[in-house]
Amino acid sequence: QVQPVESGGGLVQPGGSLRLSCTAWNSPWNSHMQWFRQAPGKEREFVARISRSGAITQYADSVKGRFTISRDNTKNTLYLQLNSLKPEDTAVYFCNTDPINFAWGQGTQVTVSS
């Protein structure tokens, strides 16, 4: 089963920005894709999804207007731009297909703290 690799997380102050990436080199990059996150002690939750072509996107209400999902199909890479970060955005961020078909990767840790 394909396991994606997420990267780009880190420690950032409130109001800061990060750009997350997700790649899955051993899989055809022709699926709708989505980002999830899981905060400590909480269930994994949906963050954003994007269509195969990148023309259609959808966001969770909690991140709408602050996060932007995009993809580069020539590089088999999915992105998530995180702006205006808040402490409640602290979580491990994961990518997967839509519907879910990949194994879950290790994720990338995003910590928002002053």
C-alpha positions in Angstrom: 0.0 0.0 0.0 1.2 3.5 -0.8 2.5 5.6 2.1 2.9 9.3 1.5 5.6 11.4 3.0 4.6 14.7 4.6 7.1 17.5 5.4 7.4 21.2 6.1 6.1 21.3 9.6 7.8 23.2 12.5 7.5 25.6 15.4 6.0 28.9 14.5 4.6 31.9 16.5 1.0 32.8 16.4 0.3 34.7 13.2 3.1 32.9 11.3 3.1 30.8 8.2 4.2 27.4 7.1 4.0 25.5 3.8 3.5 21.7 4.1 4.2 19.2 1.3 3.1 15.7 0.6 4.6 13.3 -2.0 3.9 9.7 -3.0 6.4 8.8 -5.6 5.3 5.2 -6.0 1.8 5.9 -6.9 0.0 7.5 -10.0 -0.8 11.0 -9.0 -4.4 11.0 -10.4 -6.6 11.1 -7.3 -8.5 13.8 -5.5 -6.4 14.6 -2.4 -7.0 15.8 1.1 -5.2 17.0 4.2 -6.1 16.0 7.8 -4.7 16.9 11.2 -4.7 15.3 14.6 -4.1 17.3 17.7 -3.0 15.6 21.0 -5.8 13.7 22.6 -8.2 14.4 19.7 -9.5 12.5 16.7 -8.0 13.0 13.2 -10.0 15.7 11.4 -10.5 16.9 7.9 -8.7 20.1 6.9 -9.0 20.5 3.1 -9.5 18.6 -0.2 -8.6 19.3 -3.8 -9.8 17.8 -7.0 -7.5 15.9 -9.5 -7.0 19.0 -11.6 -6.7 21.4 -8.7 -9.7 23.4 -9.9 -12.0 22.6 -7.0 -11.1 23.0 -3.3 -12.9 22.7 0.0 -11.9 23.6 3.5 -13.0 23.0 7.1 -14.6 26.0 8.6 -11.9 26.3 11.1 -9.2 27.0 8.5 -11.2 28.7 5.7 -9.5 31.9 4.6 -6.2 31.0 6.3 -5.1 27.8 4.7 -4.7 27.1 0.9 -4.5 23.6 -0.6 -2.8 23.2 -4.0 -1.0 20.6 -6.0 1.6 20.2 -8.7 0.8 17.0 -10.7 4.1 17.3 -12.6 5.9 16.8 -9.3 3.5 14.4 -7.6 3.3 16.9 -4.8 0.4 18.2 -2.7 0.8 21.4 -0.7 -0.9 23.2 2.2 -0.1 26.8 2.8 -0.8 27.7 6.4 -1.2 31.4 7.2 -2.3 33.4 10.3 -1.6 30.3 12.4 -3.2 30.0 15.8 -2.3 27.8 18.8 -5.3 25.6 18.1 -3.7 24.7 14.7 -1.1 22.7 16.6 -1.3 19.2 15.3 0.3 16.5 13.2 -0.8 17.0 9.6 -1.4 14.1 7.2 -2.3 13.8 3.6 -4.2 11.1 1.8 -6.3 10.4 -1.2 -10.1 11.2 -1.4 -11.5 8.8 -0.7 -8.8 7.5 1.6 -6.7 4.8 -0.1 -3.1 5.4 1.0 -1.7 4.0 4.2 -1.2 6.8 6.7 2.2 8.4 6.7 4.2 9.7 9.6 2.7 13.2 9.2 4.5 16.4 9.9 4.3 18.3 13.2 3.0 21.8 13.3 3.4 23.6 16.6 2.1 27.2 17.1 3.3 28.8 20.2 4.9 32.0 21.5 
